[in-house]
Structures are given as structure tokens and as C-alpha cells.
Amino acid sequence: MGHHSYDFEIDHEFFECFEASELHEGKVHVHLDFEKQERLLVLDFGFDGEVEVVCDRCAYEYLQPISGKQTVYVKFGEEAEEEGPDDVVFIPADASEVDVSQIIYDYINILLPLHRVHPDDAEGNPGCNSEMLHLLDELKPPAEIDPRWNALKGLLDNDN
Ligand SMILES: [Zn+2]
């Protein structure tokens, strides 16, 4: 039984540990309140920071602010047959430590918005790459999923 608090910073070194990671750069402060009960660990996470993602509108990277709290329950033993709630993680009964990095990685991804665009600047203008916006405007694709838009994206990537 016991209660502990931890604070740590997530950066690119953390994301490099995940081979297929879509995320590479960022700076996220993680606060963890850790409570050990008889057959259960209660992990209270707080996330606050920003990670680099690719903008859906202009295809350039930007820093997406993220913040949130999440409680995760770690139970010892075999995972039940039926699908349990998402916030319960099972570890072997004889485990002496919990790897929280996968949990942290998963929740950082969950905190990211589905639609990712540059935040507006102080004047309320889009924070996107202005050359790219201008170009997109000239070409006026009917929708972002139009194949011509993807071709354009490839073209500009090559020019970098
Ligand atoms: Zn953008």
C-alpha cells in the first residue's frame, strides 16, 4: 500500500522508443499519482504539453497543444475473456514493475484531435504555411481526399 507522485518530461527520445510511431517531436509534462492497493494499482495521469503533428490542411508540421487527465487501473492476473473497459490494464500476477511508457504513449495519441490543423495566429488568420494555402486556393480541389491533392502534396514534399 502506498501513494507516490512522479513528474517527468516526454520528448523525442521517448517517441523514438516506439518503432512505428507517427509522433517524433514534442515536449509533454507528465504528472503521475500512483496508488497501490491490495490487488490493484491506480495510476492518475496528467498530461500537459505539445507534440509535433502534420497539418491536415497544408501538410506542414506544427505543434499541437495537448492536455488532459486520465485514470488507469492496473490489475494483476490474466485478462478476462470479454473485452474490458479501456482504462483497465492487466499485468502478470508476479510482475514486479509496470511499464507505464506504453500507457503514456497511447494516451498522448488519444489526446490528439482527429482533425489536425494549425492554430490561428493572434489576428485570427490561419497559422498554416501561407505559400501552401495560396497554392491550394489556386488549385481549389473539391475536397482534401481528392487524389489530385495527394499528388500535389507529393510534389511539394520533393521540393523541400
Ligand atoms: Zn497548416
Backbone and ligand atoms as CSV (ligand in chain L), in Angstrom:
chain,resi,resn,atom,element,x,y,z
A,1,MET,N,N,0.859,-1.187,0.000
A,1,MET,CA,C,0.000,0.000,0.000
A,1,MET,C,C,0.895,1.237,0.000
A,2,GLY,N,N,0.474,2.224,-0.668
A,2,GLY,CA,C,1.273,3.428,-0.646
A,2,GLY,C,C,0.855,4.376,-1.737
A,3,HIS,N,N,1.321,5.568,-1.602
A,3,HIS,CA,C,0.964,6.611,-2.538
A,3,HIS,C,C,2.229,7.349,-2.945
A,4,HIS,N,N,2.433,7.481,-4.246
A,4,HIS,CA,C,3.633,8.148,-4.733
A,4,HIS,C,C,3.261,9.092,-5.872
A,5,SER,N,N,4.069,10.120,-6.052
A,5,SER,CA,C,3.887,11.041,-7.170
A,5,SER,C,C,5.167,11.116,-7.987
A,6,TYR,N,N,4.996,11.164,-9.280
A,6,TYR,CA,C,6.149,11.283,-10.180
A,6,TYR,C,C,5.869,12.384,-11.196
A,7,ASP,N,N,6.939,13.025,-11.620
A,7,ASP,CA,C,6.847,14.018,-12.687
A,7,ASP,C,C,7.948,13.723,-13.688
A,8,PHE,N,N,7.585,13.688,-14.955
A,8,PHE,CA,C,8.636,13.537,-15.951
A,8,PHE,C,C,8.273,14.238,-17.253
A,9,GLU,N,N,9.316,14.444,-18.071
A,9,GLU,CA,C,9.151,15.143,-19.342
A,9,GLU,C,C,9.306,14.144,-20.486
A,10,ILE,N,N,8.370,14.210,-21.418
A,10,ILE,CA,C,8.417,13.375,-22.611
A,10,ILE,C,C,8.996,14.213,-23.749
A,11,ASP,N,N,9.974,13.661,-24.479
A,11,ASP,CA,C,10.489,14.371,-25.655
A,11,ASP,C,C,10.774,13.374,-26.773
A,12,HIS,N,N,11.585,13.790,-27.759
A,12,HIS,CA,C,11.767,12.929,-28.932
A,12,HIS,C,C,12.390,11.578,-28.576
A,13,GLU,N,N,13.214,11.547,-27.523
A,13,GLU,CA,C,13.830,10.275,-27.118
A,13,GLU,C,C,12.770,9.248,-26.724
A,14,PHE,N,N,11.717,9.731,-26.113
A,14,PHE,CA,C,10.610,8.845,-25.728
A,14,PHE,C,C,9.929,8.278,-26.979
A,15,PHE,N,N,9.616,9.161,-27.928
A,15,PHE,CA,C,8.898,8.702,-29.129
A,15,PHE,C,C,9.753,7.757,-29.975
A,16,GLU,N,N,11.083,7.927,-29.928
A,16,GLU,CA,C,11.963,7.044,-30.701
A,16,GLU,C,C,11.872,5.602,-30.213
A,17,CYS,N,N,11.416,5.396,-28.990
A,17,CYS,CA,C,11.290,4.034,-28.444
A,17,CYS,C,C,10.146,3.264,-29.111
A,18,PHE,N,N,9.271,3.983,-29.805
A,18,PHE,CA,C,8.133,3.323,-30.452
A,18,PHE,C,C,8.379,3.306,-31.954
A,19,GLU,N,N,8.703,2.114,-32.452
A,19,GLU,CA,C,9.194,1.999,-33.817
A,19,GLU,C,C,8.252,2.569,-34.862
A,20,ALA,N,N,6.970,2.247,-34.737
A,20,ALA,CA,C,6.011,2.674,-35.751
A,20,ALA,C,C,5.385,4.016,-35.395
A,21,SER,N,N,6.020,4.760,-34.501
A,21,SER,CA,C,5.407,5.987,-34.012
A,21,SER,C,C,5.224,7.022,-35.116
A,22,GLU,N,N,4.023,7.580,-35.141
A,22,GLU,CA,C,3.716,8.675,-36.044
A,22,GLU,C,C,4.251,9.977,-35.435
A,23,LEU,N,N,4.464,9.951,-34.132
A,23,LEU,CA,C,4.957,11.125,-33.416
A,23,LEU,C,C,6.466,10.999,-33.226
A,24,HIS,N,N,7.169,12.127,-33.387
A,24,HIS,CA,C,8.623,12.105,-33.232
A,24,HIS,C,C,9.140,13.211,-32.321
A,25,GLU,N,N,8.523,14.363,-32.408
A,25,GLU,CA,C,8.991,15.507,-31.632
A,25,GLU,C,C,7.888,15.986,-30.707
A,26,GLY,N,N,8.306,16.525,-29.589
A,26,GLY,CA,C,7.320,17.081,-28.678
A,26,GLY,C,C,7.917,17.319,-27.322
A,27,LYS,N,N,7.141,17.960,-26.490
A,27,LYS,CA,C,7.548,18.195,-25.118
A,27,LYS,C,C,6.278,18.149,-24.275
A,28,VAL,N,N,6.150,17.079,-23.514
A,28,VAL,CA,C,4.935,16.896,-22.719
A,28,VAL,C,C,5.331,16.622,-21.278
A,29,HIS,N,N,4.762,17.402,-20.388
A,29,HIS,CA,C,4.972,17.147,-18.966
A,29,HIS,C,C,3.935,16.133,-18.498
A,30,VAL,N,N,4.418,15.081,-17.845
A,30,VAL,CA,C,3.509,14.056,-17.324
A,30,VAL,C,C,3.607,14.034,-15.809
A,31,HIS,N,N,2.454,14.176,-15.185
A,31,HIS,CA,C,2.385,14.023,-13.736
A,31,HIS,C,C,1.671,12.708,-13.447
A,32,LEU,N,N,2.228,11.915,-12.561
A,32,LEU,CA,C,1.629,10.621,-12.242
A,32,LEU,C,C,1.462,10.476,-10.741
A,33,ASP,N,N,0.212,10.290,-10.338
A,33,ASP,CA,C,-0.085,9.902,-8.953
A,33,ASP,C,C,-0.323,8.404,-8.949
A,34,PHE,N,N,0.406,7.732,-8.130
A,34,PHE,CA,C,0.453,6.279,-8.152
A,34,PHE,C,C,-0.027,5.766,-6.794
A,35,GLU,N,N,-1.103,5.001,-6.826
A,35,GLU,CA,C,-1.630,4.475,-5.567
A,35,GLU,C,C,-1.682,2.960,-5.634
A,36,LYS,N,N,-1.064,2.321,-4.655
A,36,LYS,CA,C,-1.026,0.855,-4.642
A,36,LYS,C,C,-2.046,0.345,-3.645
A,37,GLN,N,N,-2.998,-0.420,-4.180
A,37,GLN,CA,C,-3.950,-1.085,-3.305
A,37,GLN,C,C,-3.657,-2.578,-3.325
A,38,GLU,N,N,-4.451,-3.355,-2.628
A,38,GLU,CA,C,-4.099,-4.758,-2.423
A,38,GLU,C,C,-3.884,-5.516,-3.731
A,39,ARG,N,N,-4.839,-5.467,-4.650
A,39,ARG,CA,C,-4.695,-6.194,-5.905
A,39,ARG,C,C,-4.853,-5.257,-7.106
A,40,LEU,N,N,-4.534,-4.021,-6.873
A,40,LEU,CA,C,-4.840,-3.014,-7.878
A,40,LEU,C,C,-3.889,-1.832,-7.755
A,41,LEU,N,N,-3.459,-1.316,-8.901
A,41,LEU,CA,C,-2.712,-0.060,-8.911
A,41,LEU,C,C,-3.600,0.989,-9.562
A,42,VAL,N,N,-3.658,2.139,-8.963
A,42,VAL,CA,C,-4.420,3.236,-9.553
A,42,VAL,C,C,-3.428,4.288,-10.025
A,43,LEU,N,N,-3.416,4.528,-11.333
A,43,LEU,CA,C,-2.494,5.498,-11.918
A,43,LEU,C,C,-3.298,6.700,-12.402
A,44,ASP,N,N,-3.038,7.830,-11.803
A,44,ASP,CA,C,-3.693,9.079,-12.213
A,44,ASP,C,C,-2.695,9.900,-13.003
A,45,PHE,N,N,-2.930,10.000,-14.309
A,45,PHE,CA,C,-2.020,10.734,-15.173
A,45,PHE,C,C,-2.545,12.134,-15.459
A,46,GLY,N,N,-1.620,13.086,-15.514
A,46,GLY,CA,C,-1.941,14.407,-16.032
A,46,GLY,C,C,-0.958,14.725,-17.147
A,47,PHE,N,N,-1.480,15.148,-18.292
A,47,PHE,CA,C,-0.639,15.455,-19.453
A,47,PHE,C,C,-0.764,16.929,-19.788
A,48,ASP,N,N,0.370,17.552,-20.079
A,48,ASP,CA,C,0.334,18.955,-20.477
A,48,ASP,C,C,1.567,19.252,-21.326
A,49,GLY,N,N,1.343,19.672,-22.561
A,49,GLY,CA,C,2.486,19.978,-23.416
A,49,GLY,C,C,2.063,20.094,-24.859
A,50,GLU,N,N,3.007,19.799,-25.753
A,50,GLU,CA,C,2.707,19.889,-27.171
A,50,GLU,C,C,3.528,18.856,-27.926
A,51,VAL,N,N,2.933,18.338,-28.999
A,51,VAL,CA,C,3.640,17.385,-29.851
A,51,VAL,C,C,3.523,17.841,-31.307
A,52,GLU,N,N,4.550,17.493,-32.087
A,52,GLU,CA,C,4.565,17.893,-33.483
A,52,GLU,C,C,3.743,16.931,-34.324
A,53,VAL,N,N,2.768,17.470,-35.037
A,53,VAL,CA,C,1.944,16.657,-35.938
A,53,VAL,C,C,1.901,17.342,-37.304
A,54,VAL,N,N,1.388,16.621,-38.300
A,54,VAL,CA,C,1.284,17.175,-39.649
A,54,VAL,C,C,-0.111,17.763,-39.833
A,55,CYS,N,N,-0.145,18.984,-40.335
A,55,CYS,CA,C,-1.405,19.691,-40.543
A,55,CYS,C,C,-2.204,19.044,-41.682
A,56,ASP,N,N,-3.501,18.818,-41.454
A,56,ASP,CA,C,-4.371,18.236,-42.480
A,56,ASP,C,C,-4.591,19.196,-43.651
A,57,ARG,N,N,-4.438,20.486,-43.400
A,57,ARG,CA,C,-4.759,21.479,-44.424
A,57,ARG,C,C,-3.561,21.810,-45.317
A,58,CYS,N,N,-2.382,22.051,-44.704
A,58,CYS,CA,C,-1.250,22.497,-45.527
A,58,CYS,C,C,-0.114,21.471,-45.582
A,59,ALA,N,N,-0.234,20.375,-44.820
A,59,ALA,CA,C,0.744,19.275,-44.847
A,59,ALA,C,C,2.102,19.642,-44.251
A,60,TYR,N,N,2.175,20.768,-43.554
A,60,TYR,CA,C,3.387,21.121,-42.815
A,60,TYR,C,C,3.205,20.769,-41.334
A,61,GLU,N,N,4.335,20.546,-40.668
A,61,GLU,CA,C,4.257,20.203,-39.248
A,61,GLU,C,C,3.912,21.430,-38.410
A,62,TYR,N,N,3.256,21.185,-37.305
A,62,TYR,CA,C,3.046,22.239,-36.314
A,62,TYR,C,C,2.970,21.587,-34.940
A,63,LEU,N,N,3.054,22.431,-33.907
A,63,LEU,CA,C,2.995,21.906,-32.542
A,63,LEU,C,C,1.554,21.953,-32.045
A,64,GLN,N,N,1.022,20.781,-31.772
A,64,GLN,CA,C,-0.352,20.656,-31.288
A,64,GLN,C,C,-0.345,20.620,-29.761
A,65,PRO,N,N,-0.954,21.633,-29.125
A,65,PRO,CA,C,-1.029,21.572,-27.659
A,65,PRO,C,C,-1.936,20.420,-27.224
A,66,ILE,N,N,-1.533,19.726,-26.198
A,66,ILE,CA,C,-2.390,18.693,-25.628
A,66,ILE,C,C,-2.393,18.830,-24.114
A,67,SER,N,N,-3.520,18.538,-23.519
A,67,SER,CA,C,-3.572,18.451,-22.070
A,67,SER,C,C,-4.764,17.599,-21.692
A,68,GLY,N,N,-4.667,16.931,-20.577
A,68,GLY,CA,C,-5.768,16.086,-20.145
A,68,GLY,C,C,-5.369,15.240,-18.959
A,69,LYS,N,N,-6.371,14.633,-18.385
A,69,LYS,CA,C,-6.145,13.743,-17.248
A,69,LYS,C,C,-6.727,12.376,-17.583
A,70,GLN,N,N,-6.103,11.349,-17.058
A,70,GLN,CA,C,-6.610,10.006,-17.297
A,70,GLN,C,C,-6.279,9.110,-16.111
A,71,THR,N,N,-7.268,8.402,-15.637
A,71,THR,CA,C,-7.046,7.412,-14.585
A,71,THR,C,C,-6.992,6.032,-15.215
A,72,VAL,N,N,-5.942,5.285,-14.901
A,72,VAL,CA,C,-5.782,3.931,-15.431
A,72,VAL,C,C,-5.671,2.969,-14.243
A,73,TYR,N,N,-6.420,1.877,-14.318
A,73,TYR,CA,C,-6.374,0.858,-13.259
A,73,TYR,C,C,-5.552,-0.314,-13.756
A,74,VAL,N,N,-4.544,-0.683,-13.004
A,74,VAL,CA,C,-3.710,-1.823,-13.372
A,74,VAL,C,C,-4.063,-2.979,-12.446
A,75,LYS,N,N,-4.523,-4.093,-13.062
A,75,LYS,CA,C,-4.902,-5.268,-12.271
A,75,LYS,C,C,-3.902,-6.378,-12.502
A,76,PHE,N,N,-3.629,-7.140,-11.467
A,76,PHE,CA,C,-2.722,-8.279,-11.560
A,76,PHE,C,C,-3.515,-9.509,-11.969
A,77,GLY,N,N,-2.961,-10.259,-12.913
A,77,GLY,CA,C,-3.610,-11.507,-13.315
A,77,GLY,C,C,-3.917,-11.526,-14.792
A,78,GLU,N,N,-4.635,-12.577,-15.213
A,78,GLU,CA,C,-4.959,-12.771,-16.613
A,78,GLU,C,C,-6.094,-11.834,-17.017
A,79,GLU,N,N,-5.981,-11.331,-18.222
A,79,GLU,CA,C,-7.056,-10.502,-18.748
A,79,GLU,C,C,-8.304,-11.354,-18.963
A,80,ALA,N,N,-9.437,-10.814,-18.578
A,80,ALA,CA,C,-10.697,-11.542,-18.740
A,80,ALA,C,C,-10.979,-11.767,-20.227
A,81,GLU,N,N,-11.736,-12.835,-20.519
A,81,GLU,CA,C,-12.053,-13.182,-21.908
A,81,GLU,C,C,-12.755,-12.029,-22.623
A,82,GLU,N,N,-13.768,-11.521,-21.975
A,82,GLU,CA,C,-14.548,-10.450,-22.605
A,82,GLU,C,C,-13.747,-9.145,-22.598
A,83,GLU,N,N,-14.069,-8.310,-23.548
A,83,GLU,CA,C,-13.387,-7.020,-23.671
A,83,GLU,C,C,-13.684,-6.143,-22.449
A,84,GLY,N,N,-12.644,-5.779,-21.737
A,84,GLY,CA,C,-12.848,-4.943,-20.552
A,84,GLY,C,C,-12.869,-3.477,-20.926
A,85,PRO,N,N,-13.105,-2.624,-19.946
A,85,PRO,CA,C,-13.054,-1.183,-20.220
A,85,PRO,C,C,-11.637,-0.765,-20.608
A,86,ASP,N,N,-11.537,0.294,-21.404
A,86,ASP,CA,C,-10.244,0.739,-21.934
A,86,ASP,C,C,-9.274,1.184,-20.850
A,87,ASP,N,N,-9.806,1.615,-19.716
A,87,ASP,CA,C,-8.912,2.190,-18.709
A,87,ASP,C,C,-8.407,1.150,-17.715
A,88,VAL,N,N,-8.561,-0.153,-18.053
A,88,VAL,CA,C,-8.020,-1.209,-17.198
A,88,VAL,C,C,-6.920,-1.950,-17.953
A,89,VAL,N,N,-5.743,-2.039,-17.342
A,89,VAL,CA,C,-4.604,-2.727,-17.937
A,89,VAL,C,C,-4.272,-3.921,-17.038
A,90,PHE,N,N,-4.048,-5.089,-17.666
A,90,PHE,CA,C,-3.713,-6.281,-16.887
A,90,PHE,C,C,-2.219,-6.572,-16.989
A,91,ILE,N,N,-1.602,-6.934,-15.887
A,91,ILE,CA,C,-0.199,-7.352,-15.900
A,91,ILE,C,C,-0.092,-8.686,-15.149
A,92,PRO,N,N,0.951,-9.480,-15.458
A,92,PRO,CA,C,1.095,-10.774,-14.796
A,92,PRO,C,C,1.132,-10.633,-13.278
A,93,ALA,N,N,0.555,-11.630,-12.600
A,93,ALA,CA,C,0.427,-11.565,-11.137
A,93,ALA,C,C,1.782,-11.447,-10.449
A,94,ASP,N,N,2.849,-11.976,-11.102
A,94,ASP,CA,C,4.160,-11.945,-10.454
A,94,ASP,C,C,5.026,-10.768,-10.923
A,95,ALA,N,N,4.441,-9.863,-11.680
A,95,ALA,CA,C,5.208,-8.718,-12.174
A,95,ALA,C,C,5.640,-7.831,-11.017
A,96,SER,N,N,6.897,-7.362,-11.092
A,96,SER,CA,C,7.388,-6.519,-10.013
A,96,SER,C,C,7.377,-5.044,-10.402
A,97,GLU,N,N,7.170,-4.797,-11.691
A,97,GLU,CA,C,7.097,-3.405,-12.107
A,97,GLU,C,C,6.112,-3.249,-13.263
A,98,VAL,N,N,5.665,-2.037,-13.452
A,98,VAL,CA,C,4.721,-1.728,-14.516
A,98,VAL,C,C,5.414,-0.812,-15.511
A,99,ASP,N,N,5.350,-1.172,-16.783
A,99,ASP,CA,C,5.901,-0.296,-17.810
A,99,ASP,C,C,4.821,0.716,-18.179
A,100,VAL,N,N,4.985,1.945,-17.724
A,100,VAL,CA,C,3.949,2.939,-17.982
A,100,VAL,C,C,4.165,3.652,-19.314
A,101,SER,N,N,5.291,3.381,-19.991
A,101,SER,CA,C,5.578,4.152,-21.206
A,101,SER,C,C,4.540,3.870,-22.302
A,102,GLN,N,N,4.094,2.603,-22.443
A,102,GLN,CA,C,3.083,2.290,-23.447
A,102,GLN,C,C,1.758,2.990,-23.125
A,103,ILE,N,N,1.417,3.021,-21.832
A,103,ILE,CA,C,0.179,3.693,-21.413
A,103,ILE,C,C,0.269,5.175,-21.750
A,104,ILE,N,N,1.418,5.787,-21.443
A,104,ILE,CA,C,1.610,7.214,-21.715
A,104,ILE,C,C,1.534,7.483,-23.217
A,105,TYR,N,N,2.210,6.630,-23.979
A,105,TYR,CA,C,2.211,6.796,-25.434
A,105,TYR,C,C,0.778,6.718,-25.990
A,106,ASP,N,N,0.029,5.717,-25.540
A,106,ASP,CA,C,-1.342,5.540,-26.024
A,106,ASP,C,C,-2.218,6.750,-25.697
A,107,TYR,N,N,-2.091,7.274,-24.469
A,107,TYR,CA,C,-2.970,8.381,-24.098
A,107,TYR,C,C,-2.567,9.682,-24.778
A,108,ILE,N,N,-1.292,9.861,-25.060
A,108,ILE,CA,C,-0.892,11.052,-25.828
A,108,ILE,C,C,-1.559,11.000,-27.205
A,109,ASN,N,N,-1.594,9.821,-27.801
A,109,ASN,CA,C,-2.254,9.676,-29.108
A,109,ASN,C,C,-3.754,9.923,-29.017
A,110,ILE,N,N,-4.365,9.448,-27.931
A,110,ILE,CA,C,-5.803,9.637,-27.750
A,110,ILE,C,C,-6.138,11.118,-27.574
A,111,LEU,N,N,-5.222,11.872,-26.948
A,111,LEU,CA,C,-5.473,13.293,-26.691
A,111,LEU,C,C,-5.376,14.146,-27.956
A,112,LEU,N,N,-4.752,13.607,-28.991
A,112,LEU,CA,C,-4.615,14.376,-30.225
A,112,LEU,C,C,-5.970,14.486,-30.926
A,113,PRO,N,N,-6.294,15.665,-31.460
A,113,PRO,CA,C,-7.567,15.793,-32.174
A,113,PRO,C,C,-7.547,14.985,-33.467
A,114,LEU,N,N,-8.722,14.522,-33.903
A,114,LEU,CA,C,-8.797,13.767,-35.152
A,114,LEU,C,C,-8.492,14.667,-36.342
A,115,HIS,N,N,-9.015,15.890,-36.284
A,115,HIS,CA,C,-8.769,16.850,-37.352
A,115,HIS,C,C,-7.669,17.781,-36.876
A,116,ARG,N,N,-6.520,17.724,-37.550
A,116,ARG,CA,C,-5.352,18.473,-37.090
A,116,ARG,C,C,-5.038,19.609,-38.044
A,117,VAL,N,N,-5.190,20.811,-37.577
A,117,VAL,CA,C,-4.827,21.978,-38.389
A,117,VAL,C,C,-4.075,22.983,-37.524
A,118,HIS,N,N,-3.230,23.759,-38.179
A,118,HIS,CA,C,-2.501,24.829,-37.497
A,118,HIS,C,C,-3.479,25.708,-36.704
A,119,PRO,N,N,-3.132,26.056,-35.486
A,119,PRO,CA,C,-3.973,27.021,-34.762
A,119,PRO,C,C,-3.907,28.379,-35.459
A,120,ASP,N,N,-4.978,29.177,-35.320
A,120,ASP,CA,C,-4.973,30.534,-35.870
A,120,ASP,C,C,-3.946,31.382,-35.141
A,121,ASP,N,N,-3.438,32.398,-35.842
A,121,ASP,CA,C,-2.499,33.308,-35.180
A,121,ASP,C,C,-3.265,34.337,-34.340
A,122,ALA,N,N,-2.552,35.298,-33.758
A,122,ALA,CA,C,-3.168,36.259,-32.852
A,122,ALA,C,C,-4.248,37.096,-33.537
A,123,GLU,N,N,-4.104,37.299,-34.864
A,123,GLU,CA,C,-5.101,38.104,-35.594
A,123,GLU,C,C,-6.269,37.256,-36.098
A,124,GLY,N,N,-6.242,35.965,-35.793
A,124,GLY,CA,C,-7.332,35.102,-36.232
A,124,GLY,C,C,-7.139,34.545,-37.630
A,125,ASN,N,N,-5.943,34.746,-38.198
A,125,ASN,CA,C,-5.667,34.172,-39.519
A,125,ASN,C,C,-5.152,32.746,-39.351
A,126,PRO,N,N,-5.368,31.894,-40.381
A,126,PRO,CA,C,-4.855,30.525,-40.265
A,126,PRO,C,C,-3.340,30.536,-40.076
A,127,GLY,N,N,-2.853,29.678,-39.205
A,127,GLY,CA,C,-1.419,29.604,-38.946
A,127,GLY,C,C,-0.690,28.719,-39.935
A,128,CYS,N,N,-1.380,28.323,-40.988
A,128,CYS,CA,C,-0.802,27.416,-41.977
A,128,CYS,C,C,0.304,28.078,-42.777
A,129,ASN,N,N,1.088,27.237,-43.441
A,129,ASN,CA,C,2.088,27.714,-44.387
A,129,ASN,C,C,1.374,28.525,-45.464
A,130,SER,N,N,1.676,29.824,-45.555
A,130,SER,CA,C,0.862,30.706,-46.394
A,130,SER,C,C,1.054,30.428,-47.882
A,131,GLU,N,N,2.280,30.063,-48.285
A,131,GLU,CA,C,2.511,29.714,-49.691
A,131,GLU,C,C,1.659,28.519,-50.088
A,132,MET,N,N,1.618,27.536,-49.197
A,132,MET,CA,C,0.863,26.334,-49.465
A,132,MET,C,C,-0.627,26.635,-49.538
A,133,LEU,N,N,-1.121,27.489,-48.631
A,133,LEU,CA,C,-2.538,27.852,-48.651
A,133,LEU,C,C,-2.878,28.561,-49.951
A,134,HIS,N,N,-1.987,29.452,-50.379
A,134,HIS,CA,C,-2.187,30.198,-51.608
A,134,HIS,C,C,-2.276,29.239,-52.798
A,135,LEU,N,N,-1.359,28.296,-52.812
A,135,LEU,CA,C,-1.328,27.305,-53.879
A,135,LEU,C,C,-2.590,26.450,-53.890
A,136,LEU,N,N,-2.993,26.035,-52.707
A,136,LEU,CA,C,-4.206,25.211,-52.582
A,136,LEU,C,C,-5.420,25.992,-53.051
A,137,ASP,N,N,-5.422,27.273,-52.724
A,137,ASP,CA,C,-6.533,28.124,-53.099
A,137,ASP,C,C,-6.624,28.246,-54.614
A,138,GLU,N,N,-5.468,28.391,-55.279
A,138,GLU,CA,C,-5.445,28.499,-56.728
A,138,GLU,C,C,-5.956,27.231,-57.393
A,139,LEU,N,N,-5.596,26.102,-56.802
A,139,LEU,CA,C,-5.975,24.831,-57.415
A,139,LEU,C,C,-7.400,24.420,-57.046
A,140,LYS,N,N,-7.860,24.953,-55.919
A,140,LYS,CA,C,-9.207,24.692,-55.442
A,140,LYS,C,C,-9.669,23.235,-55.633
A,141,PRO,N,N,-9.054,22.325,-54.942
A,141,PRO,CA,C,-9.538,20.944,-55.033
A,141,PRO,C,C,-10.905,20.841,-54.384
A,142,PRO,N,N,-11.779,19.984,-54.908
A,142,PRO,CA,C,-13.124,19.870,-54.347
A,142,PRO,C,C,-13.107,19.366,-52.895
A,143,ALA,N,N,-12.139,18.534,-52.565
A,143,ALA,CA,C,-12.057,18.025,-51.199
A,143,ALA,C,C,-10.628,17.590,-50.940
A,144,GLU,N,N,-10.259,17.534,-49.680
A,144,GLU,CA,C,-8.891,17.167,-49.320
A,144,GLU,C,C,-8.543,15.745,-49.758
A,145,ILE,N,N,-9.578,14.889,-49.881
A,145,ILE,CA,C,-9.293,13.498,-50.234
A,145,ILE,C,C,-9.188,13.316,-51.753
A,146,ASP,N,N,-9.414,14.408,-52.503
A,146,ASP,CA,C,-9.271,14.320,-53.951
A,146,ASP,C,C,-7.855,13.847,-54.293
A,147,PRO,N,N,-7.729,12.856,-55.175
A,147,PRO,CA,C,-6.403,12.316,-55.497
A,147,PRO,C,C,-5.429,13.372,-56.025
A,148,ARG,N,N,-5.939,14.397,-56.677
A,148,ARG,CA,C,-5.051,15.444,-57.194
A,148,ARG,C,C,-4.337,16.164,-56.066
A,149,TRP,N,N,-5.034,16.269,-54.946
A,149,TRP,CA,C,-4.441,16.939,-53.791
A,149,TRP,C,C,-3.269,16.131,-53.263
A,150,ASN,N,N,-3.428,14.808,-53.232
A,150,ASN,CA,C,-2.335,13.939,-52.782
A,150,ASN,C,C,-1.121,14.049,-53.699
A,151,ALA,N,N,-1.393,14.151,-55.006
A,151,ALA,CA,C,-0.306,14.299,-55.961
A,151,ALA,C,C,0.450,15.592,-55.697
A,152,LEU,N,N,-0.301,16.631,-55.388
A,152,LEU,CA,C,0.291,17.932,-55.083
A,152,LEU,C,C,1.167,17.871,-53.850
A,153,LYS,N,N,0.661,17.146,-52.856
A,153,LYS,CA,C,1.396,17.010,-51.608
A,153,LYS,C,C,2.759,16.363,-51.867
A,154,GLY,N,N,2.752,15.305,-52.695
A,154,GLY,CA,C,3.996,14.608,-53.023
A,154,GLY,C,C,4.978,15.531,-53.733
A,155,LEU,N,N,4.436,16.356,-54.622
A,155,LEU,CA,C,5.245,17.289,-55.399
A,155,LEU,C,C,5.968,18.267,-54.483
A,156,LEU,N,N,5.221,18.806,-53.523
A,156,LEU,CA,C,5.802,19.798,-52.627
A,156,LEU,C,C,6.796,19.175,-51.669
A,157,ASP,N,N,6.526,17.933,-51.254
A,157,ASP,CA,C,7.469,17.255,-50.359
A,157,ASP,C,C,8.828,17.118,-51.032
A,158,ASN,N,N,8.795,16.839,-52.347
A,158,ASN,CA,C,10.036,16.664,-53.085
A,158,ASN,C,C,10.830,17.955,-53.181
A,159,ASP,N,N,10.104,19.069,-53.172
A,159,ASP,CA,C,10.775,20.362,-53.313
A,159,ASP,C,C,11.492,20.789,-52.027
A,160,ASN,N,N,11.161,20.135,-50.924
A,160,ASN,CA,C,11.753,20.539,-49.649
A,160,ASN,C,C,13.254,20.255,-49.597
L,1,ZN,ZN,ZN,-1.498,24.040,-41.754
